[in-house]
Amino acid sequence: MGSAVSAPIKQQAKALKGRRYMRGMLPEKYFEVVVKKEHGELLDILGFTEEEAFEIFVQFISIDDDNSGEVSVDEFHGHLDSQATKFSERVFSILDQDMSGMLDLREFIIGVWNYCTYDTTLVAKILFGIFDVDKRGRVTMAELDAMVRMLYGSPDADPDLLKALAVNGSGDEDALTFDEFLQAVQDNYEVAQPAFELQKAIRRKVLGVKYWEKMTKQRTKMFANYDQGDLTSVQAIEAIVSAKQKERLKELERKKAEIAAEHDRELQQAAEERIALHEDNQQRKKHKLNELRDARPADEVEEENAWIALKEARAVIKSDYTESDVDDLRKAREVLWDSYDRAIRSSKTRARLKAERELELASKDDANSKADAWIQTKQGRVKHEFLCRQSYGNLLHKAYVKKGPPMQAFAALHAPDDAPVTLATRIAYDHPRPAMLKEAKTLLVAEAGARGTAWDLLWDVEEENEYYLHVENDGSTKKYPKDTAVCHNCDAMIAPEDQMCAQCHTSRSAKTRALRVEPQEVAPFLATVRATAVEARREYDGAKHVDI
């Protein structure tokens, strides 16, 4: 059933003339909010369309004048414009499954559908079941007499009807089996006429006789197995509803499983598509990169290859060499410094040729007009802004490199209003090439030693430690501990307490600064100063926690 109120239902609701039902709701609203939620599955199982289900509900609230949610036996007969009989009251009690004396909406829906879809066999079955109290499968003539009186609401049974029933007996004139009783009903309509008349009255009031005749045929096809068994009519309908609910639950689980499987397939397909797209993008990038590489100037390619060779040479020099491998170490060091020289040459060459190409481009007749037009484009404006910020970053970099750490810390405060870029951004835009190459050289000296150095850092297999093997002036070799400070400029050994090299007066590098030890005559004074500072700090920290 849908979730919105359909046009036919709205049309049916007009006949109620603004009637309010339980909770003060309009009938169509109550049907949507309450009835479909609580009884929608039952209505679907019994084959009602949404409009037919609303018609059943309308009939129920037409009987339920006091909006109690239940109908009594008197309200039921009053709605049918019929006189209550013992039989009709008995039928009502059969429909009243909880024996409360009232029918709620669920009992009314099941009861109406059940009784209105009875064929002749089921009508005979309900009559037979009422009087076959001991469930022996036989009713006596005395019980048949009571049946006729109950059906017609008369003190005495019609002798002709009793005679018609007796004729169908199988020799035992005092009792009839169900098959014999059914034959009597089929042969003589008057035997169960009041039961058929009650059914016809309900059919006329609710959805019409033709509708129920169609539903009776549908019931015969769909639920014959239940109706032909030993179950009563009420038990049969409950079994039907229960079976259909189980089928629906199983179907729901199957659909959920299908949806989950389809979802998994979609996820798998999406993942495969993403992988394929990623691989395709990678191939495109690789192809584009190759095209760009092919289109790049030879000096740019040479610079890139030179720095790659330097990187590979560094990886070789980082291996642990022993004294027996010292010749290999020295050869690897030579290769490293040759690679460094090549990288420096290629970088300088590329910078020079790039400047020449840019100068040649800028000196052409239409260069200025093309440049002005390009700067007006979005790409040109972005590039122009980048170059301005890059140039400004270079100027600041030179300033704080020359003036030391304080300038580095406060350089951001000196930024003009028209170039509000952070210090980190300025540095990142362009680190001057000379400083970068100088740093690369210092790093290589720290890792591998200077070109032609007499100091070889080797690995002692027995001691499992590093040490320096030094070639003395007379050509002999001598071992030194690995914390020996070696000048990165002239390759001389620096005294442990010296701030700079005694031969070339070059300050220690970052690596040798970490190896410096304080002079013996200064150490006691510095130790005293440190101890005093530590004690003062402790006293200060203790004072902060004193309660005032």
TIMAR-272498 format. One record per residue (C-alpha): chain; y, x, z; residue number from 1. Coordinates in pm, whole numbers, plus 50000, padded with zeros to 5 digits. Example, Ala and Ser with C-alpha at 12.3 -4.5 7.8 and 13.67 -1.06 7.14 Angstrom:
2
<A,<49550,51230,50780>,1>
<A,<49894,51367,50714>,2>
//
This chain:
548
<A,<50000,50000,50000>,1>
<A,<50352,50116,49923>,2>
<A,<50620,50190,50181>,3>
<A,<50909,49987,50031>,4>
<A,<50949,49608,50040>,5>
<A,<50852,49475,49696>,6>
<A,<51039,49203,49507>,7>
<A,<50757,48941,49541>,8>
<A,<50753,48993,49918>,9>
<A,<51129,48947,49935>,10>
<A,<51087,48625,49736>,11>
<A,<50815,48504,49974>,12>
<A,<51033,48595,50273>,13>
<A,<51312,48364,50149>,14>
<A,<51090,48067,50221>,15>
<A,<51096,48159,50590>,16>
<A,<51474,48089,50595>,17>
<A,<51582,48379,50815>,18>
<A,<51294,48344,51060>,19>
<A,<51283,48622,51321>,20>
<A,<50949,48742,51448>,21>
<A,<50841,48976,51727>,22>
<A,<51090,49247,51834>,23>
<A,<51358,49037,51668>,24>
<A,<51256,49166,51325>,25>
<A,<51263,48977,50999>,26>
<A,<50904,48907,50883>,27>
<A,<50924,49146,50587>,28>
<A,<51057,49420,50814>,29>
<A,<50785,49359,51076>,30>
<A,<50524,49364,50799>,31>
<A,<50648,49702,50674>,32>
<A,<50696,49866,51015>,33>
<A,<50408,49722,51221>,34>
<A,<50147,49535,51016>,35>
<A,<50099,49795,50743>,36>
<A,<50082,50072,51001>,37>
<A,<49825,49899,51225>,38>
<A,<49624,49698,50970>,39>
<A,<49699,49859,50633>,40>
<A,<49359,50026,50607>,41>
<A,<49175,49701,50693>,42>
<A,<49375,49507,50434>,43>
<A,<49296,49769,50170>,44>
<A,<48923,49760,50252>,45>
<A,<48914,49382,50221>,46>
<A,<49078,49406,49878>,47>
<A,<49419,49251,49950>,48>
<A,<49715,49357,49740>,49>
<A,<50044,49406,49924>,50>
<A,<50170,49061,49822>,51>
<A,<49840,48895,49922>,52>
<A,<49843,49074,50256>,53>
<A,<50198,48955,50319>,54>
<A,<50089,48598,50235>,55>
<A,<49813,48623,50501>,56>
<A,<50076,48749,50748>,57>
<A,<50314,48465,50655>,58>
<A,<50039,48210,50723>,59>
<A,<49973,48373,51062>,60>
<A,<50336,48364,51177>,61>
<A,<50367,48008,51043>,62>
<A,<50095,47912,51294>,63>
<A,<50237,48140,51567>,64>
<A,<50548,47929,51642>,65>
<A,<50619,48095,51978>,66>
<A,<50610,48454,51840>,67>
<A,<50339,48549,52089>,68>
<A,<50137,48746,51835>,69>
<A,<49837,48512,51886>,70>
<A,<49735,48162,51773>,71>
<A,<49544,47905,51976>,72>
<A,<49274,47667,51856>,73>
<A,<49523,47376,51863>,74>
<A,<49781,47571,51658>,75>
<A,<49503,47662,51414>,76>
<A,<49396,47301,51355>,77>
<A,<49756,47179,51348>,78>
<A,<49834,47419,51065>,79>
<A,<49531,47294,50869>,80>
<A,<49634,46928,50927>,81>
<A,<49277,46858,51040>,82>
<A,<49116,46709,51344>,83>
<A,<48940,46952,51574>,84>
<A,<48562,46911,51590>,85>
<A,<48293,47082,51791>,86>
<A,<48200,47277,51480>,87>
<A,<48554,47390,51395>,88>
<A,<48604,47492,51756>,89>
<A,<48276,47684,51742>,90>
<A,<48388,47859,51423>,91>
<A,<48714,47949,51600>,92>
<A,<48520,48097,51891>,93>
<A,<48312,48304,51650>,94>
<A,<48630,48445,51498>,95>
<A,<48766,48513,51847>,96>
<A,<48579,48843,51890>,97>
<A,<48725,48936,52230>,98>
<A,<48658,48583,52365>,99>
<A,<49022,48547,52478>,100>
<A,<49058,48193,52346>,101>
<A,<49325,48318,52103>,102>
<A,<49322,48489,51764>,103>
<A,<49538,48800,51716>,104>
<A,<49643,48914,51369>,105>
<A,<49338,49141,51315>,106>
<A,<49095,48863,51417>,107>
<A,<49284,48619,51193>,108>
<A,<49270,48853,50889>,109>
<A,<48897,48926,50934>,110>
<A,<48816,48563,51016>,111>
<A,<49002,48412,50720>,112>
<A,<48858,48665,50474>,113>
<A,<48509,48627,50621>,114>
<A,<48490,48249,50626>,115>
<A,<48672,48196,50296>,116>
<A,<48436,48432,50108>,117>
<A,<48117,48261,50232>,118>
<A,<47891,48129,49958>,119>
<A,<47639,47852,50025>,120>
<A,<47382,48097,50166>,121>
<A,<47629,48242,50419>,122>
<A,<47755,47898,50524>,123>
<A,<47393,47797,50587>,124>
<A,<47336,48127,50770>,125>
<A,<47622,48071,51015>,126>
<A,<47503,47716,51085>,127>
<A,<47144,47827,51133>,128>
<A,<47256,48115,51361>,129>
<A,<47450,47880,51589>,130>
<A,<47139,47679,51676>,131>
<A,<46870,47948,51651>,132>
<A,<46954,48047,52005>,133>
<A,<46625,48220,52082>,134>
<A,<46640,48410,51748>,135>
<A,<46284,48304,51651>,136>
<A,<46392,48237,51293>,137>
<A,<46324,47862,51334>,138>
<A,<46529,47559,51442>,139>
<A,<46363,47246,51578>,140>
<A,<46441,46892,51470>,141>
<A,<46611,46838,51806>,142>
<A,<46838,47134,51730>,143>
<A,<46899,47000,51379>,144>
<A,<46995,46667,51532>,145>
<A,<47251,46845,51752>,146>
<A,<47376,47036,51447>,147>
<A,<47446,46722,51249>,148>
<A,<47624,46562,51545>,149>
<A,<47836,46871,51594>,150>
<A,<47924,46895,51225>,151>
<A,<48034,46534,51195>,152>
<A,<48169,46496,51548>,153>
<A,<47967,46176,51604>,154>
<A,<47752,46074,51904>,155>
<A,<47451,46002,51682>,156>
<A,<47312,46195,51388>,157>
<A,<47279,46028,51048>,158>
<A,<46905,45937,51010>,159>
<A,<46919,45995,50636>,160>
<A,<47035,46351,50683>,161>
<A,<46765,46417,50941>,162>
<A,<46509,46274,50703>,163>
<A,<46637,46500,50424>,164>
<A,<46600,46799,50652>,165>
<A,<46249,46700,50761>,166>
<A,<46135,46672,50399>,167>
<A,<46202,47045,50352>,168>
<A,<45966,47139,50634>,169>
<A,<45656,47348,50558>,170>
<A,<45416,47126,50746>,171>
<A,<45564,47177,51090>,172>
<A,<45773,46862,51116>,173>
<A,<45934,46982,51437>,174>
<A,<46096,47301,51299>,175>
<A,<46252,47461,50988>,176>
<A,<46276,47826,50885>,177>
<A,<46602,47958,50744>,178>
<A,<46475,47945,50385>,179>
<A,<46373,47580,50437>,180>
<A,<46712,47500,50590>,181>
<A,<46893,47678,50304>,182>
<A,<46696,47475,50051>,183>
<A,<46800,47154,50230>,184>
<A,<47168,47256,50218>,185>
<A,<47143,47341,49848>,186>
<A,<46964,47012,49769>,187>
<A,<47191,46789,49975>,188>
<A,<47562,46881,49994>,189>
<A,<47613,46633,50279>,190>
<A,<47395,46837,50518>,191>
<A,<47675,47098,50561>,192>
<A,<47966,46907,50410>,193>
<A,<48205,46946,50712>,194>
<A,<48153,47325,50702>,195>
<A,<48240,47335,50331>,196>
<A,<48539,47104,50386>,197>
<A,<48675,47334,50660>,198>
<A,<48638,47631,50427>,199>
<A,<48817,47443,50147>,200>
<A,<49105,47351,50380>,201>
<A,<49161,47715,50481>,202>
<A,<49132,47828,50119>,203>
<A,<49397,47580,50007>,204>
<A,<49638,47689,50280>,205>
<A,<49591,48063,50223>,206>
<A,<49616,48209,49867>,207>
<A,<49439,47916,49698>,208>
<A,<49083,47809,49616>,209>
<A,<49058,48007,49290>,210>
<A,<49154,48331,49464>,211>
<A,<48877,48289,49722>,212>
<A,<48620,48193,49462>,213>
<A,<48695,48525,49290>,214>
<A,<48675,48712,49622>,215>
<A,<48343,48541,49702>,216>
<A,<48192,48682,49384>,217>
<A,<48335,49026,49470>,218>
<A,<48183,49006,49817>,219>
<A,<47844,48923,49669>,220>
<A,<47859,49235,49452>,221>
<A,<47999,49474,49709>,222>
<A,<47853,49366,50043>,223>
<A,<47521,49197,49961>,224>
<A,<47323,49455,50162>,225>
<A,<47511,49361,50479>,226>
<A,<47503,48983,50426>,227>
<A,<47128,48971,50347>,228>
<A,<47022,49150,50666>,229>
<A,<46970,49023,51018>,230>
<A,<47336,49071,51113>,231>
<A,<47551,48774,51199>,232>
<A,<47850,48708,50979>,233>
<A,<48087,48866,51229>,234>
<A,<47860,49168,51275>,235>
<A,<47834,49197,50897>,236>
<A,<48208,49207,50845>,237>
<A,<48251,49464,51124>,238>
<A,<47975,49675,50967>,239>
<A,<48147,49643,50629>,240>
<A,<48484,49754,50772>,241>
<A,<48321,50043,50962>,242>
<A,<48130,50160,50654>,243>
<A,<48439,50142,50438>,244>
<A,<48640,50335,50696>,245>
<A,<48376,50608,50695>,246>
<A,<48382,50615,50315>,247>
<A,<48762,50639,50322>,248>
<A,<48750,50918,50579>,249>
<A,<48495,51107,50371>,250>
<A,<48705,51057,50060>,251>
<A,<49016,51170,50248>,252>
<A,<48837,51486,50363>,253>
<A,<48719,51548,50007>,254>
<A,<49073,51508,49873>,255>
<A,<49206,51736,50146>,256>
<A,<48947,51996,50051>,257>
<A,<49043,51958,49684>,258>
<A,<49413,51991,49769>,259>
<A,<49343,52298,49985>,260>
<A,<49130,52452,49710>,261>
<A,<49397,52375,49451>,262>
<A,<49660,52524,49683>,263>
<A,<49450,52839,49720>,264>
<A,<49407,52855,49343>,265>
<A,<49782,52817,49296>,266>
<A,<49851,53089,49552>,267>
<A,<49598,53317,49384>,268>
<A,<49744,53243,49043>,269>
<A,<50098,53299,49174>,270>
<A,<49989,53630,49328>,271>
<A,<49825,53738,49003>,272>
<A,<50136,53636,48810>,273>
<A,<50356,53833,49050>,274>
<A,<50131,54137,49015>,275>
<A,<50130,54101,48636>,276>
<A,<50509,54057,48634>,277>
<A,<50551,54359,48860>,278>
<A,<50326,54569,48639>,279>
<A,<50512,54449,48331>,280>
<A,<50847,54532,48494>,281>
<A,<50715,54872,48591>,282>
<A,<50603,54936,48235>,283>
<A,<50941,54820,48106>,284>
<A,<51122,55046,48352>,285>
<A,<50896,55336,48262>,286>
<A,<50952,55274,47892>,287>
<A,<51326,55243,47945>,288>
<A,<51329,55556,48160>,289>
<A,<51144,55744,47891>,290>
<A,<51395,55622,47635>,291>
<A,<51681,55732,47857>,292>
<A,<51517,56068,47913>,293>
<A,<51472,56111,47541>,294>
<A,<51836,56018,47489>,295>
<A,<51970,56250,47761>,296>
<A,<52132,56584,47675>,297>
<A,<51903,56887,47687>,298>
<A,<52109,57048,47966>,299>
<A,<52055,56743,48190>,300>
<A,<51679,56750,48129>,301>
<A,<51671,57125,48195>,302>
<A,<51852,57077,48528>,303>
<A,<51605,56811,48638>,304>
<A,<51304,57024,48541>,305>
<A,<51451,57327,48719>,306>
<A,<51491,57141,49047>,307>
<A,<51140,56996,49015>,308>
<A,<51006,57353,48970>,309>
<A,<51199,57462,49280>,310>
<A,<51046,57176,49478>,311>
<A,<50697,57280,49368>,312>
<A,<50765,57644,49460>,313>
<A,<50876,57535,49807>,314>
<A,<50546,57349,49856>,315>
<A,<50354,57670,49779>,316>
<A,<50556,57889,50015>,317>
<A,<50490,57653,50308>,318>
<A,<50122,57745,50317>,319>
<A,<49988,57957,50607>,320>
<A,<49947,58316,50487>,321>
<A,<49750,58585,50670>,322>
<A,<49804,58964,50652>,323>
<A,<49545,58991,50379>,324>
<A,<49748,58741,50173>,325>
<A,<50083,58916,50218>,326>
<A,<50099,59014,49850>,327>
<A,<50049,58649,49751>,328>
<A,<50326,58551,49990>,329>
<A,<50569,58800,49838>,330>
<A,<50484,58685,49485>,331>
<A,<50531,58321,49588>,332>
<A,<50868,58414,49742>,333>
<A,<50976,58581,49419>,334>
<A,<50876,58270,49224>,335>
<A,<51071,58058,49470>,336>
<A,<51392,58258,49433>,337>
<A,<51352,58277,49057>,338>
<A,<51322,57896,49058>,339>
<A,<51632,57876,49274>,340>
<A,<51831,58098,49035>,341>
<A,<51715,57884,48744>,342>
<A,<51819,57564,48926>,343>
<A,<52164,57712,49004>,344>
<A,<52215,57826,48646>,345>
<A,<52105,57490,48503>,346>
<A,<52332,57298,48741>,347>
<A,<52634,57513,48653>,348>
<A,<52554,57488,48284>,349>
<A,<52519,57111,48300>,350>
<A,<52848,57074,48491>,351>
<A,<53029,57290,48232>,352>
<A,<52878,57110,47931>,353>
<A,<52942,56770,48084>,354>
<A,<53309,56857,48136>,355>
<A,<53329,56980,47775>,356>
<A,<53176,56657,47644>,357>
<A,<53411,56443,47851>,358>
<A,<53708,56650,47739>,359>
<A,<53604,56615,47376>,360>
<A,<53565,56241,47417>,361>
<A,<53901,56208,47590>,362>
<A,<54084,56409,47323>,363>
<A,<53995,56180,47032>,364>
<A,<54268,55974,46874>,365>
<A,<54152,55634,46995>,366>
<A,<54022,55754,47335>,367>
<A,<54315,55615,47536>,368>
<A,<54305,55270,47376>,369>
<A,<53929,55248,47421>,370>
<A,<53957,55358,47783>,371>
<A,<54229,55099,47855>,372>
<A,<54021,54823,47696>,373>
<A,<53708,54929,47885>,374>
<A,<53889,54937,48220>,375>
<A,<53985,54572,48169>,376>
<A,<53619,54470,48165>,377>
<A,<53426,54394,48486>,378>
<A,<53206,54700,48437>,379>
<A,<53513,54915,48377>,380>
<A,<53693,54789,48689>,381>
<A,<53383,54860,48904>,382>
<A,<53347,55210,48753>,383>
<A,<53719,55281,48797>,384>
<A,<53711,55175,49161>,385>
<A,<53402,55389,49218>,386>
<A,<53565,55697,49065>,387>
<A,<53879,55646,49272>,388>
<A,<53681,55620,49590>,389>
<A,<53471,55917,49488>,390>
<A,<53779,56133,49430>,391>
<A,<53930,56023,49759>,392>
<A,<53601,56106,49933>,393>
<A,<53611,56456,49782>,394>
<A,<53959,56517,49917>,395>
<A,<53867,56403,50266>,396>
<A,<53546,56604,50256>,397>
<A,<53739,56923,50179>,398>
<A,<53985,56841,50458>,399>
<A,<53733,56790,50736>,400>
<A,<53509,57078,50616>,401>
<A,<53804,57316,50646>,402>
<A,<53936,57181,50978>,403>
<A,<53605,57147,51161>,404>
<A,<53427,56880,51372>,405>
<A,<53739,56710,51524>,406>
<A,<53863,56624,51176>,407>
<A,<53516,56497,51086>,408>
<A,<53518,56262,51384>,409>
<A,<53867,56121,51319>,410>
<A,<53886,56136,50940>,411>
<A,<53832,55759,50916>,412>
<A,<54160,55702,51105>,413>
<A,<54356,55880,50831>,414>
<A,<54241,55648,50553>,415>
<A,<54532,55490,50358>,416>
<A,<54556,55111,50337>,417>
<A,<54472,55101,49968>,418>
<A,<54138,55282,50011>,419>
<A,<53965,55122,50313>,420>
<A,<53623,55288,50282>,421>
<A,<53417,55418,50571>,422>
<A,<53366,55788,50638>,423>
<A,<52992,55758,50571>,424>
<A,<53061,55590,50239>,425>
<A,<53305,55859,50134>,426>
<A,<53056,56134,50213>,427>
<A,<52775,55947,50037>,428>
<A,<52976,55893,49720>,429>
<A,<52998,56262,49640>,430>
<A,<52897,56568,49844>,431>
<A,<53065,56862,49660>,432>
<A,<52813,57060,49458>,433>
<A,<52902,57407,49598>,434>
<A,<52838,57293,49955>,435>
<A,<52511,57132,49851>,436>
<A,<52389,57449,49677>,437>
<A,<52491,57662,49975>,438>
<A,<52295,57438,50205>,439>
<A,<51993,57461,49972>,440>
<A,<52008,57841,49981>,441>
<A,<52033,57846,50363>,442>
<A,<51735,57613,50386>,443>
<A,<51525,57831,50157>,444>
<A,<51612,58147,50354>,445>
<A,<51507,57972,50675>,446>
<A,<51178,57856,50519>,447>
<A,<51073,58159,50312>,448>
<A,<51309,58445,50390>,449>
<A,<51571,58605,50165>,450>
<A,<51491,58756,49828>,451>
<A,<51332,59100,49880>,452>
<A,<51314,59053,50258>,453>
<A,<51115,59304,50462>,454>
<A,<51011,59029,50703>,455>
<A,<50694,58829,50621>,456>
<A,<50602,58537,50848>,457>
<A,<50222,58538,50872>,458>
<A,<49943,58361,51061>,459>
<A,<49727,58544,51318>,460>
<A,<49382,58384,51291>,461>
<A,<49254,58531,51617>,462>
<A,<49562,58449,51826>,463>
<A,<49623,58126,51634>,464>
<A,<49993,58197,51624>,465>
<A,<50265,58303,51380>,466>
<A,<50425,58650,51380>,467>
<A,<50653,58866,51164>,468>
<A,<50517,59163,50971>,469>
<A,<50812,59403,50907>,470>
<A,<50819,59689,50660>,471>
<A,<50990,59978,50842>,472>
<A,<51218,60233,50673>,473>
<A,<50937,60486,50648>,474>
<A,<50715,60233,50466>,475>
<A,<50495,60154,50765>,476>
<A,<50453,59798,50895>,477>
<A,<50508,59665,51244>,478>
<A,<50441,59326,51404>,479>
<A,<50721,59129,51573>,480>
<A,<50706,58795,51759>,481>
<A,<50791,58484,51559>,482>
<A,<51109,58421,51765>,483>
<A,<51269,58740,51626>,484>
<A,<51614,58662,51483>,485>
<A,<51661,58792,51126>,486>
<A,<52001,58786,50957>,487>
<A,<51994,58555,50660>,488>
<A,<52261,58760,50485>,489>
<A,<52153,59129,50514>,490>
<A,<51794,59093,50643>,491>
<A,<51865,59303,50957>,492>
<A,<51726,59214,51298>,493>
<A,<51984,59052,51530>,494>
<A,<51984,59146,51897>,495>
<A,<51877,58850,52112>,496>
<A,<52210,58825,52296>,497>
<A,<52442,58885,51994>,498>
<A,<52647,58602,51841>,499>
<A,<52644,58763,51494>,500>
<A,<52471,59030,51294>,501>
<A,<52581,59380,51406>,502>
<A,<52548,59523,51051>,503>
<A,<52718,59263,50828>,504>
<A,<52908,59066,51096>,505>
<A,<52770,58736,50966>,506>
<A,<52738,58451,51218>,507>
<A,<52393,58335,51305>,508>
<A,<52234,58060,51098>,509>
<A,<52117,57736,51257>,510>
<A,<51765,57876,51282>,511>
<A,<51868,58205,51453>,512>
<A,<52118,58032,51681>,513>
<A,<51826,57849,51839>,514>
<A,<51662,58187,51913>,515>
<A,<51964,58344,52087>,516>
<A,<51937,58429,52460>,517>
<A,<52233,58477,52693>,518>
<A,<52326,58829,52812>,519>
<A,<52190,58929,53154>,520>
<A,<52533,58982,53305>,521>
<A,<52654,58636,53202>,522>
<A,<52336,58443,53285>,523>
<A,<52382,58434,53668>,524>
<A,<52740,58306,53632>,525>
<A,<52635,58035,53389>,526>
<A,<52344,57935,53613>,527>
<A,<52586,57896,53907>,528>
<A,<52822,57686,53695>,529>
<A,<52536,57461,53582>,530>
<A,<52405,57416,53938>,531>
<A,<52752,57324,54061>,532>
<A,<52794,57070,53781>,533>
<A,<52454,56913,53852>,534>
<A,<52532,56881,54224>,535>
<A,<52870,56727,54152>,536>
<A,<52706,56476,53920>,537>
<A,<52454,56377,54182>,538>
<A,<52729,56324,54441>,539>
<A,<52923,56113,54192>,540>
<A,<52619,55900,54107>,541>
<A,<52544,55850,54479>,542>
<A,<52899,55740,54553>,543>
<A,<52878,55463,54295>,544>
<A,<52603,55291,54494>,545>
<A,<52776,55300,54839>,546>
<A,<52864,54953,54969>,547>
<A,<53238,54909,55042>,548>
//
